[in-house]
Amino acid sequence: MDGKADHRWVSYDDLAAARGISKASAFRMANRHKWEKGKGNNGTVRLLVPLSVLDRRSDARSDGQRAGRDARPDSRSAIRSDGGRIEELKTENAALKARLEAIIAELREAGEARVGAEATAKARLEEIERVRADFARLTAVLEKIEAEKAKTPWKWVQDAWRSWQAR
């Protein structure tokens, strides 16, 4: 198998080890990049991979640890080392909880005030409707009296005179 100067023939296992990935990820990477494949003398499938790919790890971190599940620190040691930060977060959480409770109380008060204002407004509207109905009724009575006076202009004076004399 001939290779280019900036490429190297490697197996899937070698690619996985060089990149710090699983063999299945190495298969996917080879398919995605469509690297040339060939069989070695021992029957192992080999890939023609650029050297730049082999030189870098896909998930290398600046601290030299591998990222992913294997790189997670022991949770107990993380908790011990971050004890001060945890206390800060607890304090901040308590302050935020108190602020949230204050906002909820303000909203409840505003809601109760709104309900009271709505009840007052509803009562005023009902009162206005009653006054309008009374006004309409009295207007009708007044119009009826005026109509009666128009039929007999002096009848009411005569009726008033008679009732005064009857005393």
C-alpha positions as CSV (number, residue, x, y, z in Angstrom):
1,M,0.0,0.0,0.0
2,D,1.5,3.2,-1.1
3,G,0.9,6.3,1.0
4,K,1.3,10.0,0.6
5,A,4.0,11.8,2.6
6,D,1.6,13.6,4.8
7,H,-0.6,10.5,5.3
8,R,-0.2,7.3,7.2
9,W,-1.8,3.9,7.0
10,V,-3.4,3.0,10.4
11,S,-6.0,0.4,11.7
12,Y,-9.3,1.5,13.2
13,D,-7.8,0.5,16.6
14,D,-4.8,2.7,16.0
15,L,-7.0,5.7,14.9
16,A,-9.1,5.3,18.0
17,A,-6.1,5.2,20.3
18,A,-4.4,8.2,18.6
19,R,-7.6,10.3,18.8
20,G,-8.7,9.1,22.2
21,I,-12.1,7.9,20.8
22,S,-13.9,4.6,20.7
23,K,-13.5,2.2,17.8
24,A,-17.1,2.9,16.7
25,S,-16.3,6.6,16.6
26,A,-13.2,5.8,14.5
27,F,-15.5,3.9,12.0
28,R,-17.8,6.9,11.8
29,M,-14.9,9.3,11.4
30,A,-13.5,7.2,8.5
31,N,-16.8,7.0,6.8
32,R,-17.5,10.7,7.2
33,H,-14.1,11.7,5.8
34,K,-14.1,8.9,3.2
35,W,-10.5,8.0,3.8
36,E,-9.0,5.4,1.5
37,K,-9.1,1.8,2.9
38,G,-7.0,-1.2,2.2
39,K,-6.1,-4.6,3.8
40,G,-2.8,-5.1,5.5
41,N,-0.7,-8.3,5.1
42,N,-2.3,-9.7,8.3
43,G,-5.9,-9.0,6.9
44,T,-6.5,-6.0,9.1
45,V,-8.3,-3.1,7.4
46,R,-6.1,0.0,7.3
47,L,-7.0,3.6,6.6
48,L,-5.0,6.3,4.9
49,V,-5.3,9.1,7.4
50,P,-3.7,12.6,7.3
51,L,-1.0,13.0,9.9
52,S,-2.6,16.2,11.1
53,V,-5.6,14.1,12.2
54,L,-3.4,11.7,14.1
55,D,-1.4,14.4,15.8
56,R,-4.4,16.0,17.6
57,R,-6.9,14.4,20.0
58,S,-10.5,15.3,19.1
59,D,-11.4,15.9,22.7
60,A,-8.2,16.9,24.4
61,R,-8.4,19.5,27.1
62,S,-5.9,22.0,28.1
63,D,-5.2,20.2,31.4
64,G,-4.3,17.0,29.5
65,Q,-7.3,15.1,30.8
66,R,-9.6,13.4,28.4
67,A,-13.1,15.1,28.2
68,G,-16.2,13.0,28.5
69,R,-17.4,10.5,31.0
70,D,-13.9,9.2,31.9
71,A,-12.6,12.7,32.7
72,R,-15.2,13.6,35.3
73,P,-13.6,14.1,38.7
74,D,-14.8,12.2,41.6
75,S,-17.9,14.0,42.9
76,R,-16.9,13.7,46.5
77,S,-13.5,15.3,46.0
78,A,-15.1,18.1,43.9
79,I,-17.6,18.8,46.6
80,R,-14.8,18.9,49.2
81,S,-12.7,21.2,47.1
82,D,-15.6,23.5,46.2
83,G,-17.0,23.7,49.8
84,G,-16.5,27.5,49.9
85,R,-18.2,28.0,46.6
86,I,-21.1,25.8,47.6
87,E,-21.6,28.0,50.7
88,E,-21.6,31.1,48.5
89,L,-24.2,29.5,46.2
90,K,-26.3,28.5,49.2
91,T,-26.3,32.1,50.5
92,E,-27.1,33.5,47.0
93,N,-29.9,30.9,46.7
94,A,-31.4,31.9,50.0
95,A,-31.3,35.6,49.0
96,L,-33.0,34.8,45.7
97,K,-35.6,32.7,47.5
98,A,-36.3,35.5,49.9
99,R,-36.7,38.0,47.0
100,L,-39.0,35.5,45.1
101,E,-41.2,35.2,48.2
102,A,-41.3,39.0,48.5
103,I,-42.3,39.4,44.9
104,I,-45.0,36.7,45.4
105,A,-46.3,38.5,48.4
106,E,-46.4,41.8,46.4
107,L,-48.3,40.1,43.6
108,R,-50.8,38.6,46.1
109,E,-51.4,42.1,47.7
110,A,-51.8,43.7,44.2
111,G,-54.2,40.9,43.3
112,E,-56.2,41.4,46.4
113,A,-56.3,45.2,45.9
114,R,-57.4,44.6,42.3
115,V,-60.1,42.3,43.4
116,G,-61.3,44.9,46.0
117,A,-61.2,47.7,43.4
118,E,-63.1,45.5,40.9
119,A,-65.8,44.8,43.6
120,T,-66.0,48.5,44.4
121,A,-66.3,49.4,40.7
122,K,-68.9,46.7,40.2
123,A,-71.0,48.0,43.1
124,R,-70.7,51.6,41.7
125,L,-71.9,50.4,38.3
126,E,-74.9,48.6,39.9
127,E,-75.7,51.8,41.8
128,I,-75.5,53.8,38.6
129,E,-77.9,51.4,36.8
130,R,-80.4,51.6,39.7
131,V,-80.3,55.5,39.6
132,R,-80.8,55.3,35.8
133,A,-83.8,53.0,36.2
134,D,-85.3,55.3,38.9
135,F,-84.7,58.3,36.7
136,A,-86.4,56.6,33.8
137,R,-89.3,55.7,35.9
138,L,-89.7,59.2,37.4
139,T,-89.3,60.7,33.9
140,A,-92.2,58.5,32.7
141,V,-94.4,59.5,35.7
142,L,-93.6,63.2,35.1
143,E,-94.4,62.8,31.4
144,K,-97.7,61.2,32.3
145,I,-98.5,64.1,34.7
146,E,-97.6,66.6,32.0
147,A,-99.8,64.8,29.5
148,E,-102.7,64.9,32.0
149,K,-102.2,68.6,32.6
150,A,-102.2,69.3,28.9
151,K,-105.6,67.6,28.5
152,T,-107.2,69.7,31.2
153,P,-104.9,72.6,31.9
154,W,-106.8,73.8,35.0
155,K,-108.1,70.5,36.3
156,W,-105.1,70.2,38.8
157,V,-105.7,73.7,40.0
158,Q,-109.4,72.8,40.5
159,D,-108.5,69.6,42.3
160,A,-106.1,71.4,44.5
161,W,-108.7,74.1,45.3
162,R,-111.3,71.5,46.2
163,S,-109.0,69.6,48.5
164,W,-108.0,72.9,50.2
165,Q,-111.7,73.8,50.6
166,A,-112.5,70.4,52.0
167,R,-110.3,70.9,55.0
